[in-house]
């Protein structure tokens, strides 16, 4: 049986190799990239269709019989069941961590040559479909972005694309996912530019556009032309609303700060419970189910609740957002309900992911933004602060403002909302709100919610070519393991013999466990190395010196470069946590590779 499997694998590798060889002979890499961009767009739209189908069918099965005018006790049960099923699926089927989808894509681009595992092409779809369908208060966008990026990555690996093309294909997958799920091709394009920080050149523009347009067209074919949000512009923008737009942007920036800081704190708390998965499930599940029971608008993605605010014309219409809750029928509590949903959505999202569920923060950002925008406008109008502002328009602008603040992506916020709703006449107020939001959040946070973790570890790829080149340089790329160690008690006579066998000017001095004790710098002992009368008077221990700096396996390349600059050393040793030598990094090698990456990135 083992021999049959081996033969099959060898045949499969042979077929794949023949296919790639044929492609290399008959299709240029540029043409192949365009073909793959089309395939990525198609597959990403199919993945989005299946995810929405899973979520819709589960929610229809579970909640179709719920009474709209009163509370429903099953809200206390469904979310916990969904998270438990997701945990089982990840533990026994996937057997890998699939959380933080967009962050994982950023990490793959920055540190793993854009390589994502094959199971990422489908595992996030199933896991997030179960989580959201049973009520998990997260979004489907990040899982689809991970899925689309994984499709691009694996196709690139199959056809043996270079590192630069791999990054582009991952960007195609991410942009296709956003374009398909929202039917917004321009938003998909700018999302890749702003959030994934893939440099947009003339060479990369066409493949990304192909994937975005392909995903959008096939999504229309699969799901129809209906927009995700129901919005009809009845109150065009007027110049006298500029102050309100500016204040809304500042408000969105502050809410974004609250969202990011609270999410980070909650993640830290649940991380401490990682050794106790069932404690996490019980604690997080109880928080989530209790919040959904009180505020059913938190159930699932929550887009239907935003649609109520967008379609409503008066308090009676907007009061429908409180259906299936204890608040239903008490329209005088509408502002309180909206404020509480805005405040608690971040806890519901954190509890969902923290307790074992799978989903993203894209949809929660939109929901919080929509509720925050409506809350701002309603308070403005109720208190008659100034000129009347339409609640529907400000709901939309609040969504754009939160996307901008949380993701540091103003163009994504502007074009996403404009394309989602056809509200292109709101371009001016959308720009005002998004700029104000970005300027506000930038005072407190310099990175998006997705990039924050990687930035702290020095693993974030940015649009600064020099910093990006350092990020793309990995420790394993530059470390040299061709060294000639010596022991501390070796006499000088034998040291000279060892020096003759060495290929560089440095010899590490190691103990029997391989721990670095010091180094022999040939240039420093040149004045005595030929004095044979001293050979019996010195040992390695007396001649060795401490290196000017020591690197660790987990140092970022930025830290490595800083140590080279401070010490002006030619070579620096790399050790593990126990001090065991792992190799050397030479200044000439690291600068050579750095210059090559900068040249490659600037070639276009």
C-alpha positions in Angstrom: 0.0 0.0 0.0 2.8 2.4 0.9 4.5 1.7 -2.4 1.3 2.4 -4.3 0.9 5.8 -2.5 4.6 6.6 -3.2 4.1 5.7 -6.9 1.0 7.9 -7.1 2.8 10.9 -5.5 5.7 10.5 -7.9 3.3 10.4 -10.8 1.5 13.5 -9.5 4.8 15.4 -9.1 5.8 14.3 -12.6 2.5 15.6 -14.1 2.9 18.9 -12.3 6.5 19.2 -13.4 5.5 18.5 -17.0 2.7 21.1 -16.9 5.0 23.7 -15.5 7.7 22.9 -18.0 5.1 23.2 -20.8 4.0 26.6 -19.4 7.5 27.9 -19.2 8.1 27.1 -22.9 4.9 28.3 -24.4 3.6 31.1 -22.1 5.6 33.9 -20.6 5.5 34.6 -16.9 3.7 37.9 -17.6 1.0 36.2 -19.6 0.7 33.4 -17.0 0.3 36.0 -14.2 -2.7 37.5 -16.1 -4.2 34.0 -16.6 -3.8 33.2 -12.9 -5.3 36.6 -11.9 -8.5 35.6 -13.8 -8.6 32.1 -12.2 -8.0 33.6 -8.7 -10.9 36.1 -9.3 -13.2 33.2 -10.3 -12.3 30.9 -7.4 -12.5 33.8 -4.8 -16.0 34.6 -5.9 -17.0 31.0 -5.7 -15.5 30.8 -2.1 -17.5 33.9 -1.1 -20.7 32.5 -2.6 -20.3 29.2 -0.6 -19.5 31.1 2.6 -22.6 33.3 2.3 -24.6 30.3 1.4 -23.5 28.4 4.6 -24.2 31.4 6.8 -27.6 32.1 5.2 -28.8 28.5 5.4 -27.7 28.0 9.1 -29.3 31.3 10.2 -32.5 30.5 8.2 -32.7 27.1 9.9 -32.1 28.4 13.4 -34.0 31.7 13.5 -36.7 31.6 10.9 -39.4 30.8 13.5 -38.3 33.4 16.1 -40.9 35.9 17.4 -40.0 39.4 16.3 -41.8 41.2 19.1 -40.2 39.5 22.1 -37.0 38.0 23.4 -35.8 34.6 22.4 -34.1 32.3 24.9 -32.4 30.3 22.2 -30.0 33.2 21.6 -28.4 32.1 24.8 -27.6 28.7 23.3 -26.9 29.0 19.6 -23.6 31.0 19.8 -22.0 28.6 22.2 -23.0 25.6 20.1 -21.5 27.3 17.0 -18.2 28.1 18.7 -17.9 24.6 20.1 -18.5 23.1 16.6 -15.9 25.4 15.2 -13.4 24.4 17.8 -14.0 20.7 17.0 -13.6 21.4 13.3 -10.3 23.3 13.8 -8.9 20.8 16.3 -9.7 17.6 14.5 -10.0 18.5 10.8 -7.8 21.6 10.2 -5.3 21.0 13.0 -3.8 24.5 12.5 -4.4 28.1 13.7 -6.6 29.9 11.2 -7.5 33.0 13.2 -6.7 36.6 12.3 -7.0 36.0 8.5 -5.8 39.4 7.2 -2.9 39.5 9.7 -1.9 36.0 8.6 -1.8 37.3 5.0 0.4 40.2 6.0 2.7 37.9 7.9 3.0 35.6 4.9 3.9 38.5 2.7 6.5 39.8 5.1 8.2 36.7 6.4 7.3 33.6 4.4 7.7 34.6 0.8 3.9 34.8 0.5 3.5 31.1 1.1 0.1 30.1 2.6 -0.9 26.5 3.4 -3.2 24.7 1.0 -5.9 24.2 3.6 -6.3 27.9 3.9 -8.1 27.7 0.5 -11.1 26.2 2.2 -10.8 25.8 6.0 -11.6 29.4 6.9 -14.8 29.3 4.7 -16.2 26.3 6.7 -15.1 27.5 10.1 -16.3 31.0 9.8 -19.5 29.8 8.1 -20.3 27.7 11.2 -19.3 30.5 13.6 -21.3 33.3 11.9 -24.3 31.1 11.1 -24.8 30.2 14.7 -24.6 33.8 15.7 -20.9 34.6 16.2 -20.5 38.4 16.1 -17.8 38.5 13.5 -17.4 39.1 9.8 -16.9 36.8 6.8 -14.5 39.2 5.0 -11.2 38.4 6.7 -11.7 34.6 6.2 -12.5 35.2 2.5 -9.5 37.4 2.2 -7.3 34.6 3.7 -9.0 32.2 1.3 -8.5 34.3 -1.8 -4.9 35.0 -0.8 -4.2 31.3 -0.2 -5.6 30.5 -3.6 -3.2 33.0 -5.2 -0.3 31.8 -3.1 -0.9 28.1 -3.9 -1.3 28.7 -7.6 1.9 30.7 -7.5 3.7 27.9 -5.8 2.4 25.3 -8.3 3.7 27.4 -11.2 7.0 28.2 -9.4 6.6 32.0 -9.5 9.3 34.2 -8.1 8.9 36.0 -4.8 7.7 39.3 -6.4 5.0 37.6 -8.4 3.9 35.6 -5.4 3.3 38.8 -3.5 1.3 40.1 -6.5 -0.8 36.9 -6.7 -1.6 37.0 -2.9 -2.6 40.6 -3.5 -4.9 39.5 -6.4 -6.5 37.0 -4.1 -7.2 39.5 -1.4 -8.5 42.2 -3.7 -10.7 39.6 -5.5 -12.1 38.5 -2.2 -13.1 42.1 -1.2 -14.3 42.9 -4.7 -16.5 39.8 -4.8 -18.0 39.8 -1.4 -19.0 43.5 -1.7 -19.4 43.7 -5.5 -16.9 46.6 -5.3 -13.9 46.2 -7.7 -12.3 49.6 -7.0 -12.6 49.0 -3.2 -10.8 45.6 -3.7 -8.0 47.3 -5.6 -7.4 50.0 -3.0 -7.8 47.6 -0.1 -4.8 45.7 -1.5 -2.9 48.9 -1.8 -3.7 50.4 1.6 -4.1 47.4 3.9 -1.9 44.7 2.5 0.6 47.4 1.3 1.3 45.7 -2.0 3.0 48.3 -4.2 0.8 49.4 -7.1 2.9 49.7 -10.3 1.9 49.5 -13.9 3.0 45.8 -13.9 0.8 44.9 -10.9 -2.2 47.1 -11.7 -3.6 45.0 -14.6 -3.5 41.6 -12.8 -5.2 43.0 -9.7 -7.8 44.7 -11.8 -8.5 41.5 -13.7 -9.0 39.6 -10.5 -11.3 42.3 -9.0 -13.4 42.6 -12.1 -13.6 38.8 -12.6 -14.6 38.3 -9.0 -17.3 41.0 -9.2 -18.8 39.7 -12.4 -19.0 36.1 -11.2 -20.5 37.3 -7.9 -23.2 39.0 -9.9 -23.8 35.8 -11.8 -23.9 33.6 -8.7 -25.8 36.0 -6.3 -27.7 38.4 -8.5 -27.4 42.2 -8.7 -28.9 43.1 -5.2 -26.6 45.3 -3.2 -25.5 44.3 0.3 -27.0 47.5 1.7 -30.3 49.1 0.8 -29.8 52.8 0.3 -31.5 55.4 -1.7 -30.1 59.0 -1.6 -32.9 61.4 -0.8 -30.9 64.1 0.9 -28.0 65.3 -1.3 -25.0 66.7 0.4 -25.1 70.4 1.2 -22.2 72.7 2.1 -23.7 73.7 5.4 -23.2 70.1 6.7 -19.4 70.4 6.6 -19.0 71.1 10.3 -21.2 68.0 11.1 -19.1 65.9 8.8 -15.8 67.1 10.4 -17.2 66.3 13.9 -18.4 62.9 12.7 -15.0 62.1 11.4 -13.4 63.0 14.7 -16.0 60.9 16.5 -15.3 57.9 14.2 -11.6 58.3 14.9 -12.2 58.1 18.6 -14.6 55.2 18.3 -11.9 53.5 16.2 -9.4 54.0 19.0 -11.8 52.5 21.5 -12.4 49.6 19.1 -8.7 48.8 18.6 -7.6 49.3 22.2 -10.5 47.2 23.6 -10.0 44.5 21.0 -6.3 44.3 21.9 -7.0 44.1 25.6 -9.6 41.4 25.2 -7.3 39.4 23.0 -4.7 39.6 25.7 -7.1 38.4 28.3 -8.3 35.4 26.2 -4.7 34.5 25.3 -4.0 34.0 29.0 -6.8 31.3 29.0 -5.3 29.4 26.0 -4.1 26.5 28.2 -7.8 26.0 29.2 -9.8 25.8 25.9 -13.1 24.8 27.6 -12.8 27.6 30.1 -12.3 30.0 27.2 -15.4 28.5 25.5 -17.6 28.8 28.5 -16.5 32.3 29.5 -16.5 33.8 26.0 -19.6 31.9 25.0 -21.5 33.2 28.0 -20.5 36.8 27.3 -21.4 36.5 23.6 -24.8 34.7 24.1 -25.8 37.2 26.9 -25.0 40.2 24.7 -26.9 38.7 21.7 -29.9 37.9 24.0 -30.0 41.5 25.1 -29.1 43.0 21.7 -30.0 40.7 18.8 -28.5 43.2 16.4 -25.1 41.6 17.5 -26.2 38.2 16.0 -24.0 37.2 13.1 -22.5 39.9 10.8 -25.3 42.4 11.7 -25.8 43.8 8.2 -29.6 43.4 8.4 -29.6 45.8 11.4 -27.7 48.4 9.5 -30.2 48.1 6.6 -33.0 48.9 9.0 -31.2 52.2 9.8 -30.6 52.9 6.1 -34.1 52.3 4.9 -35.9 53.9 7.9 -37.5 57.3 7.6 -38.7 57.9 11.2 -38.5 56.5 14.7 -41.1 53.9 14.1 -39.1 52.5 11.2 -35.8 52.6 13.0 -37.4 51.0 16.0 -37.5 47.7 14.1 -33.8 47.4 14.8 -34.8 46.4 18.3 -37.0 43.5 17.2 -36.5 40.1 19.0 -35.3 42.0 22.1 -36.5 43.3 25.5 -36.4 46.8 23.9 -38.9 46.1 21.2 -41.9 48.4 21.2 -40.1 51.0 23.4 -39.1 53.5 20.6 -38.2 56.1 23.2 -35.2 53.9 24.1 -33.9 53.8 20.5 -30.9 56.1 21.2 -29.9 54.1 24.3 -30.2 50.8 22.3 -28.0 52.2 19.5 -25.4 53.4 21.9 -25.3 50.1 23.8 -24.9 48.1 20.5 -22.1 50.5 19.5 -20.4 50.0 22.8 -20.8 46.2 23.1 -20.1 45.0 19.6 -16.4 45.0 20.2 -16.9 42.7 23.3 -19.1 40.4 21.3 -16.5 40.2 18.5 -13.7 39.6 20.9 -15.6 37.0 22.8 -16.4 35.1 19.6 -12.8 34.9 18.4 -11.4 34.6 21.9 -13.5 31.6 22.9 -12.6 29.6 19.8 -14.7 31.0 16.9 -13.5 32.1 13.5 -14.2 35.4 11.9 -12.8 38.8 11.1 -13.2 42.4 12.3 -14.1 43.9 8.9 -17.9 43.5 9.3 -17.8 44.6 13.0 -16.0 47.8 11.9 -18.8 48.5 9.4 -21.5 47.7 11.9 -20.0 49.8 14.7 -19.4 52.6 12.2 -23.0 52.5 10.9 -24.5 52.5 14.4 -22.0 55.3 15.5 -22.9 57.4 12.5 -26.6 57.0 13.1 -26.1 57.8 16.8 -24.2 60.9 16.0 -26.8 62.2 13.6 -29.8 61.3 15.8 -28.3 63.1 18.8 -27.4 66.1 16.5 -31.0 66.3 15.3 -32.7 65.6 18.6 -30.7 68.3 20.3 -31.0 70.7 17.3 -27.3 71.4 17.4 -27.4 73.0 13.9 -28.7 72.3 10.4 -30.6 69.0 10.0 -28.4 66.0 9.0 -30.0 62.9 7.4 -29.5 59.9 9.6 -29.3 57.5 6.6 -26.4 59.4 5.0 -24.5 59.7 8.3 -25.0 56.0 8.9 -23.1 55.4 5.6 -20.5 58.0 6.4 -20.0 56.5 9.8 -19.2 53.1 8.2 -16.6 54.7 6.0 -15.1 56.6 9.0 -14.7 53.4 11.1 -13.2 51.5 8.2 -10.7 54.3 7.7 -9.9 54.6 11.4 -9.6 50.9 12.2 -7.7 49.9 9.0 -5.9 53.3 8.3 -7.4 53.0 4.8 -9.3 56.1 3.7 -9.6 55.1 0.1 -11.0 51.7 1.0 -13.6 53.4 3.2 -14.6 55.9 0.6 -14.8 53.6 -2.4 -16.3 50.7 -0.5 -19.3 52.7 0.8 -19.7 54.5 -2.5 -19.7 51.2 -4.5 -21.8 49.3 -2.0 -24.7 51.8 -2.1 -24.3 53.6 -5.4 -24.0 56.7 -3.2 -21.4 58.4 -5.4 -23.0 61.7 -4.8 -21.7 61.5 -1.2 -18.1 61.5 -2.3 -17.4 64.9 -0.8 -18.8 64.2 2.7 -17.2 60.7 2.6 -13.8 62.2 2.0 -14.3 64.8 4.7 -15.3 62.1 7.3 -12.5 59.7 6.3 -9.8 62.3 6.3 -10.9 63.6 9.8 -11.1 60.0 11.1 -7.6 59.1 9.9 -6.0 62.3 11.3 -7.7 61.6 14.6 -6.7 58.0 15.0 -3.2 58.7 13.7 -2.5 60.8 16.8 -2.9 57.6 18.9 -2.1 54.6 16.6 0.3 54.6 13.7 -0.8 51.2 12.3 -4.0 49.5 11.4 -5.6 46.8 13.6 -4.3 44.2 11.2 -0.7 45.5 11.1 -0.4 46.4 14.8 0.8 42.9 15.9 3.4 42.6 13.1 4.6 46.1 13.5 5.5 45.4 17.2 7.5 42.4 16.0 9.2 44.2 13.2 7.6 41.9 10.6 5.4 44.4 8.7 5.9 45.1 5.0 5.4 48.8 4.2 5.5 51.1 1.2 9.0 52.4 2.3 11.3 50.5 0.0 14.2 50.4 2.5 12.1 49.2 5.4 10.2 46.7 3.1 13.6 45.3 1.9 14.6 44.7 5.5 11.3 43.0 6.3 11.7 40.7 3.3 15.2 39.8 4.5 14.8 36.9 6.9 17.3 35.7 9.5 17.5 32.3 7.7 18.3 34.1 4.4 21.5 35.8 5.7 22.8 33.5 8.4 26.1 31.7 7.5 26.8 28.3 9.1 30.2 27.7 7.6 32.3 28.4 10.7 35.3 26.6 12.3 34.9 26.4 16.1 37.7 25.9 18.6 37.8 25.0 22.3 38.9 27.4 25.0 41.8 25.3 26.2 43.4 24.8 22.8 47.1 25.9 22.8 48.2 28.6 20.4 50.3 26.1 18.5 47.2 24.2 17.5 45.1 27.3 17.0 47.5 28.4 14.2 46.7 25.1 12.5 43.0 25.6 12.9 43.3 29.1 11.5 44.8 27.7 8.3 41.7 25.6 7.8 39.2 28.4 8.4 37.6 30.3 5.5 37.1 33.6 7.4 38.8 35.9 9.9 36.6 34.8 12.9 36.8 31.5 14.8 34.1 31.0 17.5 35.2 29.7 20.8 32.6 27.1 22.1 32.4 24.9 25.1 31.4 21.3 24.9 27.6 22.2 24.8 28.2 24.5 21.8 27.7 27.7 23.9 29.5 30.7 22.6 32.3 31.8 25.0 34.0 34.3 22.7 35.7 34.8 19.3 39.2 34.7 17.9 39.7 37.6 15.6 42.6 36.8 13.4 43.2 40.5 12.6 43.7 41.2 16.3 46.3 38.5 16.9 48.3 39.0 13.7 51.2 40.6 15.6 51.9 37.4 17.6 50.6 34.7 15.3 54.0 34.2 13.6 56.1 34.3 16.9 56.6 30.6 17.4 58.3 31.1 20.7 55.0 32.2 22.2 53.0 29.2 21.0 53.3 27.3 24.3 52.6 30.3 26.5 49.1 31.1 25.2 45.8 29.3 25.0 42.6 30.2 23.1 41.0 31.4 26.3 43.7 34.0 26.7 43.5 35.2 23.1 39.7 35.2 22.6 37.6 38.3 23.0 33.9 39.0 23.5 32.0 39.9 20.3 31.0 43.5 20.1 27.4 42.4 19.9 25.4 39.2 19.8 22.3 38.5 17.7 19.5 36.1 18.5 17.4 34.0 16.2 14.3 36.1 16.8 15.9 39.5 16.1 14.2 41.5 13.4 16.4 42.6 10.5 15.9 46.2 11.6 17.5 45.3 14.9 20.3 43.4 13.2 21.1 46.4 11.0 21.1 48.7 14.1 23.6 46.5 15.9 25.9 46.5 12.9 25.7 50.3 12.7 26.5 50.7 16.4 29.4 48.2 16.5 30.8 48.7 13.0 31.6 44.9 13.2 32.3 42.9 10.1 30.6 39.8 11.5 28.3 39.1 14.4 27.3 35.7 15.9 23.8 34.4 16.2 22.8 32.4 19.2 19.6 30.8 20.6 18.1 31.4 24.0 20.6 29.1 25.7 23.6 30.9 24.1 24.3 28.0 21.7 25.9 29.3 18.5 23.7 29.0 15.4 25.9 30.8 12.9 27.2 34.2 11.8 25.9 37.1 9.8 28.4 39.1 7.9 28.0 42.8 7.1 29.0 42.3 3.4 26.4 39.5 2.8 23.5 41.3 4.5 24.2 44.5 2.6 24.6 42.6 -0.7 21.2 40.9 -0.3 19.6 44.1 0.9 20.8 46.0 -2.2 19.5 43.2 -4.5 16.1 43.3 -2.9 15.9 47.1 -3.2 17.0 46.8 -6.9 14.3 44.2 -7.5 11.6 46.3 -5.9 12.6 49.3 -7.8 13.0 47.6 -11.1 9.7 48.7 -12.4 
